Amino acid sequence: MLFQWRAVRQYLLPVSFLCLFGFCTPLYAAALALNESEQAYLRAHSQVSLCVDPDWWPFEQISRNGQHEGIAADLIALVAERTGLNIQLFPTVDWEASLAASQAGECMALSFLNSTPERERWLIFTEPLLEDPNVLITREDTPFISDVAQLQNVGIALPRGTAMAERFARDFPHIRIIGTASEQEALQLVVDRKADMSLRSLVVAAHTIRSEGWFNLKISGEVPGYHNQLRMGVLKSETTLRDILNKGVASITDTERMQIVARHTGMQVVAQKVTDWRLVSMLMALLLAVVITSLFWHLRLRRLNRRLAGMARTDALTGVGNRNALDEWFQHELLRARRFERPLSVIILDIDHFKAINDSQGHLVGDQVLRAMALLLQANLRETDKLFRWGGEEFLVICSETPREAALSLAQRLLEQVRSKHFEPGGRLTVSAGVACLQTQGGAPDGGQDLFQRADQALYRAKHAGRDRVESCC
């Protein structure tokens, strides 16, 4: 019952709480709103190839007739249905082969995996499709493990090529890792006393132990921070695909997730005949209190995490992207432009004589001008352009799929909009702009710093040529 209760509390209690109030039906109803760039991506890609783990039940497997099945398959099917993506299985013999195929560019996406530094070399990741704790599995005669770092002369069985094997080798080098080909083999080594323990997903462990009848195994503890955040990984060049997938992931409700998990694991609460109704009432009251408290803190932490993630990538004064967001977005666009030999331009804009505003009217007025300028620029950009605060009174625009002439035209239009507006406070203002475009031919391709430096040089020329003008360095 230990496995069933923990699994039920982790996955089914939130659903039970919602059902008390009649919200057991899926909340998703409307089609997702894809922007112009994302719709163009769908039209340009008739299918998206997907590599999976062919033997990781109940999360996923490739059936005998070549079908993708399991929790991951059902969740990804929902994402595909709601985004319009045609996701096609790229079959492999094992997980290591799937990783190799992804690195070779043979499949555009990987299903159900944790983000690790090694994988971040060639992948970017969606938001989690499912979160699931990892637990330490030992024989039933093993004491509770409170601190893995204190263990000595022990071996842990872990499937090769998994994120947990990679992390465990890095964090606990004193523990001997015994590589296996599957989850089942890892647990079998613990049963046979050829390994002291294994670290596995709670869902997988509960399902495997029940189906195999290994009731001489038990959960002996958890490792702090070792929770699975199971995402989809896509090639670094496919940022638009990642954005589309994220919209599909966001549309999946907690109820739908729990229903899918329950369908493939068979975890359920079994009613028993009880004569002590007072005890039943007390337990139900306690259960309801735990559910309400857990749901409250779960929702509160999710909101806080989203807020913190936004703050880390947003300039606090103007509300546009900061340097962290700029670095991330630009690297994705740079890789995509190089791979597909597509145009890419940047525009750096600088408010003319901004120091005079701070000196004569004060820094608070200067801050108001910066906020108003950010709103004006954002309102006059195209949907595919991204605005960031470059620093001080400077802003930077990344223009995807934009050659030199189009970038110059956009910069001129921005200057005209600024020139025609009366800023309150601040009065009439002008900006100067420097434009640079990616060079992919005639020698070594541009690096990110090369492109920014040439845009900065163009801006310097615009300033010294009289301001309120655009110069380019392409």
RAZI-V807389 format. One record per backbone hydrogen bond with DSSP energy under -0.5 kcal/mol. CO is the residue of the C=O (numbers start at 0). NH is the residue of the N-H. If there is no record, write none. Layout:
# RAZI-V807389
CO_NH ; CO_NH
This chain:
# RAZI-V807389
0_4 ; 1_5 ; 2_6 ; 3_7 ; 4_8 ; 5_9 ; 6_10 ; 6_11 ; 7_11 ; 7_12 ; 11_15 ; 12_16 ; 13_17 ; 14_18 ; 15_19 ; 16_20 ; 17_20 ; 17_22 ; 18_21 ; 31_33 ; 34_38 ; 35_39 ; 36_40 ; 37_41 ; 38_42 ; 39_43 ; 40_44 ; 43_45 ; 47_87 ; 48_107 ; 48_108 ; 49_89 ; 50_110 ; 51_53 ; 53_61 ; 55_58 ; 55_59 ; 57_70 ; 58_71 ; 58_72 ; 59_55 ; 60_62 ; 60_68 ; 62_65 ; 66_62 ; 66_68 ; 68_60 ; 69_73 ; 70_74 ; 71_75 ; 72_76 ; 73_77 ; 74_78 ; 75_79 ; 76_80 ; 77_81 ; 78_82 ; 79_83 ; 81_31 ; 84_86 ; 85_47 ; 85_87 ; 87_49 ; 88_90 ; 93_97 ; 94_98 ; 95_99 ; 96_100 ; 97_101 ; 98_102 ; 99_103 ; 100_105 ; 100_106 ; 101_104 ; 107_234 ; 108_50 ; 109_232 ; 112_230 ; 115_119 ; 117_120 ; 118_121 ; 118_122 ; 121_235 ; 123_233 ; 129_229 ; 131_227 ; 132_201 ; 134_199 ; 135_219 ; 135_220 ; 136_197 ; 137_217 ; 138_141 ; 143_145 ; 146_149 ; 147_150 ; 153_175 ; 154_195 ; 154_196 ; 155_157 ; 155_177 ; 156_198 ; 157_179 ; 158_161 ; 161_165 ; 162_166 ; 163_167 ; 164_168 ; 165_169 ; 166_170 ; 167_171 ; 171_174 ; 175_155 ; 175_177 ; 176_178 ; 177_157 ; 179_159 ; 181_185 ; 182_186 ; 183_187 ; 184_188 ; 185_189 ; 186_190 ; 187_191 ; 188_193 ; 188_194 ; 189_192 ; 196_156 ; 197_136 ; 197_199 ; 199_134 ; 200_204 ; 201_205 ; 202_206 ; 203_207 ; 204_208 ; 205_209 ; 206_210 ; 207_211 ; 208_212 ; 208_213 ; 212_214 ; 213_216 ; 215_139 ; 217_137 ; 217_219 ; 219_144 ; 220_135 ; 221_223 ; 222_225 ; 224_226 ; 225_133 ; 227_131 ; 227_229 ; 228_230 ; 229_128 ; 229_129 ; 230_112 ; 231_125 ; 232_109 ; 233_123 ; 234_237 ; 236_238 ; 237_241 ; 238_242 ; 239_243 ; 240_244 ; 241_245 ; 242_246 ; 243_247 ; 244_248 ; 245_249 ; 246_250 ; 248_251 ; 252_256 ; 253_257 ; 254_258 ; 255_259 ; 256_260 ; 257_261 ; 258_262 ; 259_263 ; 260_264 ; 261_265 ; 267_269 ; 268_270 ; 274_276 ; 275_279 ; 276_280 ; 277_281 ; 278_282 ; 279_283 ; 280_284 ; 281_285 ; 282_286 ; 283_287 ; 284_288 ; 285_289 ; 286_290 ; 287_291 ; 288_292 ; 289_293 ; 290_294 ; 291_295 ; 292_296 ; 293_297 ; 294_298 ; 295_299 ; 296_300 ; 297_301 ; 298_302 ; 299_303 ; 300_304 ; 301_305 ; 302_306 ; 303_307 ; 304_308 ; 305_309 ; 306_310 ; 307_311 ; 308_312 ; 309_312 ; 310_313 ; 312_321 ; 314_318 ; 319_314 ; 320_388 ; 321_325 ; 322_326 ; 323_327 ; 324_328 ; 325_329 ; 326_330 ; 327_331 ; 328_332 ; 329_333 ; 330_334 ; 331_335 ; 332_336 ; 333_337 ; 334_338 ; 335_339 ; 336_340 ; 336_341 ; 342_400 ; 342_401 ; 343_437 ; 344_398 ; 345_435 ; 346_348 ; 346_396 ; 347_433 ; 348_394 ; 349_431 ; 350_353 ; 352_355 ; 352_356 ; 353_356 ; 353_357 ; 354_358 ; 355_359 ; 356_360 ; 356_361 ; 357_361 ; 361_365 ; 362_366 ; 363_367 ; 364_368 ; 365_369 ; 366_370 ; 367_371 ; 368_372 ; 369_373 ; 370_374 ; 371_375 ; 372_376 ; 373_377 ; 374_378 ; 375_379 ; 376_379 ; 377_380 ; 381_384 ; 383_399 ; 385_397 ; 386_320 ; 387_389 ; 387_395 ; 390_393 ; 392_350 ; 393_389 ; 393_390 ; 394_348 ; 395_387 ; 396_346 ; 396_398 ; 397_385 ; 397_399 ; 398_344 ; 398_401 ; 402_406 ; 403_407 ; 404_408 ; 405_409 ; 406_410 ; 407_411 ; 408_412 ; 409_413 ; 410_414 ; 411_415 ; 412_416 ; 413_417 ; 414_418 ; 415_419 ; 417_420 ; 417_428 ; 420_422 ; 420_428 ; 422_424 ; 422_426 ; 426_422 ; 429_351 ; 431_349 ; 432_470 ; 433_347 ; 434_472 ; 435_345 ; 437_439 ; 438_445 ; 446_450 ; 447_451 ; 448_452 ; 449_453 ; 450_454 ; 451_455 ; 452_456 ; 453_457 ; 454_458 ; 455_459 ; 456_460 ; 457_461 ; 458_462 ; 459_463 ; 460_464 ; 461_466 ; 462_465 ; 468_432 ; 470_434
